Amino acid sequence: MMQVVLDALRAPEPAIMVLAPLIGAALTASMPGPRAAWLAATLSALVAAAAAILGANSLAKGETATGVAAFAAPLIACCAAAVVVASGALLKDFSDRAAPFALALILVMSGSWSAALHADRWIGVFLAVETASVACVGVVALSAAQDRGALNGALRLFGMSGAAAGLFLLGAGLIWWGTGAATLHGLSLAAIRAPTLTLLGVSFVLISVSLRAALAPMHGWAGAVFSRGGHAAVLAVAAINCVGALAVVLHLGAHILPAPALGAGASTLLGVLGAISVVVGSVQSIGAKNLRRLGAYAATAQAGCVLLGAALGSIAGYAAALVQLVAYAGAVVALQCAAAGAPGARANAMETMDGFGRRSPLAGAAVAAAALSFMGAPLTAGFLGRWQLMEAGIGGGAGWVAAAGVGASLAGVFYGGRLIERLYFRRASATARPAGISRVLLAPALIFGMAATAIGVAPEALLRAAAHAASGLGGPAP
Amino acid sequence: MNAEIALMGALGAPIAQALLVMLAPKPPGLRDLVHMGLAAVSAVCAILLVGAAASGLDARIVIARPLPNIDLAFSVEPIGALAAALIASVGFLHAVHTGGMVRASNMQNPTHLMALTALANAGAIGVALSSNLLSMFVAYELLIMAAFPMVMFGRGEDARAAGRRFLAPLLTASVGLLLPAIVWTNAIAGPGDFQAGGVLAGRIDAPTANILLALFAIGLAGAATPPLHVWINAAADAPHSAVSSLFAISLAPAGCVGVLKVAVFVFGPALADARAAAFALIALLGVGMCAAALGALAAQDVRRRLAYSCVVQAQAVVIGALLASPAGVFAAVLQLVALTCAAATLTMAAGTVAAVTERRSVDEVAGLGRLMPWTFASFALAAASMIGLPPFAGAWAKLWLITAAAGAGMVWAAVLVGAAAILTFMHLGPLAARALVEKSSANAFRAPDGASFLLVAPVFLGAVATLWLLVLADPIASFLSPLWRSPQ
């Protein structure tokens, strides 16, 4: 029986990772109450995550197709599972009537980003990305039950996503006009009639998707969404939307960079976006006075490192970018889950972390693991990613990439160190409530926090998977 | 005992020490016994490693493989084994002394401080026994992270600011300079362990060698190489036990050992290609030594004066390491031995005085030598060693250092070392002399029974250790000789 289930999960893993959340979303939305909806959502997210783990295992063994999609889709599914499970403790962010829809939209987001990774036609990528974006706006808007300020964030995200959608369509049109290719695979093989226009189209598409990943300077929506949105919405945006968008940028880049007429230009664009994100995100994180804004801007800086790896255009660079993506996802989920459980977290102030490591040692450990990973401290996933990035940069003769990676780590020392200082070296104010954190919130925080550390200690499987996935630069090879 | 087991014991005992002390803070007697007992285990294991290294035994333990083809591994080689034995042995004396300090000063919540000093020792021993650059970096980061709360321990409102002033330069240096240097070295030489003769020898051009040397030397800011030596200001006001640990046992010695290992096992003969950087660094260090000695002279707080004095000695170790000659390496190792023994003695003696008399300023200790003869006799011996007076450890180290500097054609460096020794005499000599010669004031002791055995014995043993080099210099030269006899 077990074997049959495993075979059923193994055979069409990508399809399960796309369809299970979407079917689960339909089921969840039809549930009568928040609890039943959460159970249905959790079940479908866990099915997708199980398929993802099997897929990741096959990838690490080199048994499946190469390519970013094979690597990133399982990551998105796992993040989505964590978000959905954690949402069980955050349902009060939504009204009872809205909660099933919010959970359904979280699942739609996950399925759509996975679909975007597996789509072969530009139009398919566009539809999937826009579906995910609309779902993201919806989740943020639904969280306005507790704080009307979330609507402001949702509106800002909606406006910027709308502009990005137009940019994507324009870009896709230019690419089609310049190459005649409607598929991603065709790009590297096509005879490009108008290289400049095609490059412009490619740039529009990359910028459009980068906006959803909160990459600077297009992250104007992030401050409002992260500081005013509900915890569940923020968690979903950070762990699914931003991770998914980053993965799609990498996926598109993997098809664009090998094209002779486009590679250099696209690489420059990714490098510039990455460097700006590192600088702007780092500066904003250091200056952040609000915990969730700090998380958002720190994520922007880390996302910049992902893009810098991709900008190298080499297999080593892409492998580094994928490792960075995992480190990014692990740290973001651990930080946002644990921070959501801190007493007084709705106040969002940095003071909620004062003495949190003593009041709630496990949740504090998850936040510390995330902060250490952001810093690139040794024996964490962040260190592994940063090392891979620097090695690829130096090996590829791009010392500036290594320097930017070092800069991101140095900034991480300041904002990550500030978090750790508050966790363990400050006392909570006399009025602070005891830190009783829900288990459904603590579990994902701990799992991702431990993963961020375990990967740093024993990274062979991840490195194998990243190298295998990156070896398919230009598209999956069987 | 098997060398691998000794290696695990030397590294693992301080970590177990920290954990057990934290897990069983009461009763205090048992806690202190565990603290001292495991420090003794670490010291015995580390001393056994010296024997293993002298016998040419290979011992290597792998903890993990956190990067492709690079292990988190620790192994035995002469410099590392000697440094580990030194750190662990003085660490044991410090553990005993901390037990005395806790009782004499009624320290609040001393468990954390004990655990942190043990972790810092583990980090320092890890740096000494590291098998490759990654392992050294990991151990060094552990050391910094353990040292950071030590600096803030038991201080008032200024603790957090002091902690930041301590941590910022150290982490900036290690993440911003040391880590890129390590990655760059791996990119050039490939992943691999340290090797006598240098992993970079014959593989780098002069500009790269110069940049790498500067990154390594300044990146290992624990050795107090300017300009990122500013952490010493924040650390100098830490509690006495923390000052002893940071300046004499863990952070400063670990920084020095790190630079030594980089010079010998990473650069080797390639250090000659980095002549410009070495020249500039030695000049910076020489001026830094004199500035630190002047700072010590200006300081009226005994603890602060001793902290600056320790920095002078640590910078001398780095100068020796950068001289790119066997004589320089030998001088650096002797200086490291002298630094650790004398600095630990001085800082522990100052702690003893502060704990039992609550006297902390230079003027207040005058005449206390008559009331605390053992403590101040030890203080005087250690001060003589720091100054470089024969026949104490520091004298041979300084002699070799000046000889090596002159031999390398850097007479000016020898002059700077000599000037720093004179300034050291000026800030330590009168202090020791006034304590021993002047008349004592009445009611010096806060506690009626004066200093306990736990406070005096480690100080005395540390002072005796400064005499060891009188007989050990030659065996140490033989012990280290494989390093410069290795095939280039």
Chai-1 contact restraints between the chains, C-beta under 6 A:
chainA,res_idxA,chainB,res_idxB,connection_type,confidence,min_distance_angstrom,max_distance_angstrom,comment,restraint_id
A,P378,B,V138,contact,1.0,0.0,6.0,A-B,restraint_1
A,P378,B,E141,contact,1.0,0.0,6.0,A-B,restraint_2
A,L379,B,P66,contact,1.0,0.0,6.0,A-B,restraint_3
A,W387,B,L67,contact,1.0,0.0,6.0,A-B,restraint_4
A,M390,B,V183,contact,1.0,0.0,6.0,A-B,restraint_5
A,E391,B,V183,contact,1.0,0.0,6.0,A-B,restraint_6
A,I394,B,W184,contact,1.0,0.0,6.0,A-B,restraint_7
A,I394,B,A187,contact,1.0,0.0,6.0,A-B,restraint_8
A,G395,B,A187,contact,1.0,0.0,6.0,A-B,restraint_9
A,V406,B,G176,contact,1.0,0.0,6.0,A-B,restraint_10
A,V406,B,P180,contact,1.0,0.0,6.0,A-B,restraint_11
A,S409,B,V175,contact,1.0,0.0,6.0,A-B,restraint_12
A,L410,B,V175,contact,1.0,0.0,6.0,A-B,restraint_13
A,L410,B,G176,contact,1.0,0.0,6.0,A-B,restraint_14
A,V413,B,L171,contact,1.0,0.0,6.0,A-B,restraint_15
A,V413,B,V175,contact,1.0,0.0,6.0,A-B,restraint_16
A,G456,B,P66,contact,1.0,0.0,6.0,A-B,restraint_17
A,V457,B,A64,contact,1.0,0.0,6.0,A-B,restraint_18
A,V457,B,P66,contact,1.0,0.0,6.0,A-B,restraint_19
A,L463,B,P68,contact,1.0,0.0,6.0,A-B,restraint_20
